[in-house]
Amino acid sequence: MTEAITILLVDDHEVVRKGVRAYLETQPDFRVVGEASSGEEAIDFVTELIPDVVLMDLIMPGMDGIETTRRIKKVSPRTQVVVLTSFHEDAHIFPALKAGAISYILKDMKMDKLAETLRRAVRGEVTLHPRVAVRVLQNLRGDNLDAEPLFTELTERELDVLKLIASGLTNSQIAEKLVISENTVKGHVSNVLSKLHVADRTQVAVYAWQRGIVHREQ
């Protein structure tokens, strides 16, 4: 007999977790091993249980689903992360996929399709919601190559923050330099990551160097 696929559910809404769990537990090849309401809790679960699949919400208080995905893949590279969210904008899609998610599906998906997505994930097969697939395909084809560079979408303050990140400053150092709160800096950093479709500060720095926004010797 084949071992059941082990699944961890991560969503800050209990009603979503319970609803998905109730359906998955009707499937003989699935075993839900836990539920997490936060990114921090999810990482603890993954560290202990090493599930086959994590079904991941993106928008949660504290650590969001993108950062949680990145950390889960470091803790357990074999664990596949399937994003289940209501958001299908570029600012969510590309950072989530870059963070290591194998699939990106939306909460309007039918339960049987969700189940098949989880099975496919264990086999290493990608599933993208049609709206998400369109954006990924356009990006791969370079449909936006004639568009303005992404950094022109940044506000003046976000551009300041980007330059300081690329210069190696921490959030507290940026806050001190710009005379703003560290919490405000965190908000700007999050916006910069989203608008540039990058996953972490290192990628921000590389982007800034490649675009000539800053120079390595700065």
N, C-alpha and C positions, 0 to 999 in steps of 0.2 A: 504494500500500500504506500502511495506517495505521501510524503510528509506535507502537512498543511502549510500554506503560505502565511507567514506571521506578519501582522499589520499593526502599526502604531498610528492612532488618530490624533492629529494636532489641530485644535481649533479652540479659540477662546469662548465660543458659544456652545454651551452644553447641549442645547437642543439639536444643533447640527451634528455633534459627536454621537449623541444617542440615536438619532435618526439613521445615520450612516451605519452605526454599529448594529442596529437592529436588523438592517437588511443584510449586511455582510455575514452575520452569524447564521443566516438561512442558507449560506453557501457552504457545502461540505468541505471545499478545498481551502477555506479561509479560517484563520484563527486570529481574532483581535487580542493582542497581548497587553494593550494599555491605551489610555487616553491621557493626553496632555493639554492643558489649557494655556500654556505659555511656551516660548522658545526654550527658556532655561530648563523647564520641566522635561521637555522633549529630549534635550541633550542627555539629561540624566537617565531617562528611559532607554535611549539608544545605547548609551555606554554599558548599561546593565544587561539589556535584552538582545541587542544586535538583531533587530527585526529585518525581515526581507524587504518590507516596503514601509515607508512613512507617507501617510496622506496628509499633506501640509497646507494649512491656510496661510495666506501671505500677510494679512493685516491683523496684527495682534498688539496689545499693549506691551511696552518693554521691547524685548528683542523681536524684530519682525521675522517673517517667514524666510526672507532671502538670507539674512545673517544666520538664522537657524539652520537652513539648508547647507550653507557653506561649512558650518561647524560639524554638522552631522556627517558630511562626506569626509571630513578629516578624522573623526572618531571611528567611523565605520564605512570605509569606501565601498563595501559590498552592498550596503543598504541603499536601495533605490528610493528616491524622493519624487513623489507625484504631487504636483501643486494642484489644489482644488480651491478656486477663488471666484470672486465676482468681477474681478478687474482684468481687462484685456488691453490695457494701454501699453505702449512700448516701454514706458518707465518701469513697468512691473515685469513684463515678459522677458526682456533681454537680461536684466540682472538676475532673475530667477534661474534662467537657463545657464547663464555663465557661472552661477553659484554651484551648479551641479544637478539641478532637477532634470530627470529624464523625460518627464511629461508635464504638460500644462493644460489643464482642463477647467471648464467653468461650471459653476454650481447649477446651471440650467440643464446639466447632463442627466440623462436617464440612468437609473440605478444599474440596469444590466450593462450599460456602456461603461459605467464606472468600474464595475467588477471586471470587465474585460480589459480595461486600461491597467488595472492592478496586476492581472495575470501577464499581460504583455510586458509590464515593467520588470517583472521577475525574470523574464526571458531576455531582458536587455533591449526591448523594442520600444521605440518612442511613440507617444500619442500626443497630438496637438489638437486642441479645439479648432474647427475650421477657421474661425476669425483670427486665431493666433497663428495658424499655419500660413495664412495670407500675409501677415506682417513679417513673419520669418522669411518667407520666400521673397518678398519684396526687398528685404534687407540683404539677402544672399545675392540677389540679382543686381544689387547696386542701384535700385530704382531711384534712390535718393542722392545719388552721387553729385547731381548738379545743385543740390540744396546748399544753403549756407552751412558752414561748419557748426557742429552742435554747440560749441561754446558761445555762439552768439545768442543762444536762448537763455544764457545765464544773466541774472541781474548783475548790476555793478558790484554789489556786496558779495554775491556768490563767486564772481570772478576774482575778487580779492581773496576770498577763502581758498579758492582753487590754487592760486599762486602760492599761498602760504603752506597749504598741504604739500604742494610739489617741492617746497623749500625745506620740508621735513619738520615743520612745527606741529606740536601736539594741539589738541583742542584748547587746553588751558592757556598755552602760549598764544594761540590765535585770538582767544578771548581778550587776553591782556593787550595784545598789539592793536586790536580793533576797538578796544574799550566797549565790549559787549559781554553779555553773560555767556558762560560755557554752554548753557542749555540752548541759547540762540545759535551758537556755533554748531552744535549738534544738528539743529534743524537745517542750517545752511549746508552742512556736509551731506546730509541725507538727500537734499534737493540736488546737489551737484552730482552725486552718484547716480541718481535717477535720470537726470537730464542727459548725462553723458553715456548712459547705458553701461556703466562699469560697476564692478562688484566691490572694490575696496580702494583704500587710499593709495596703494602702490600703483594700481591701474590709473588712478587720477594723475599721479606724478608722471607716469610714462606718457599718458595722453598729452599733458601740458608740455613735456619735452618735445614730443613728436610734432606738435602744432606750433612750436616756437613761442609759446605763451611765456615760458620761463626757460632759462638755460641752466645746464647742469652745475655750472660753477657758482650760481646764485646761492 
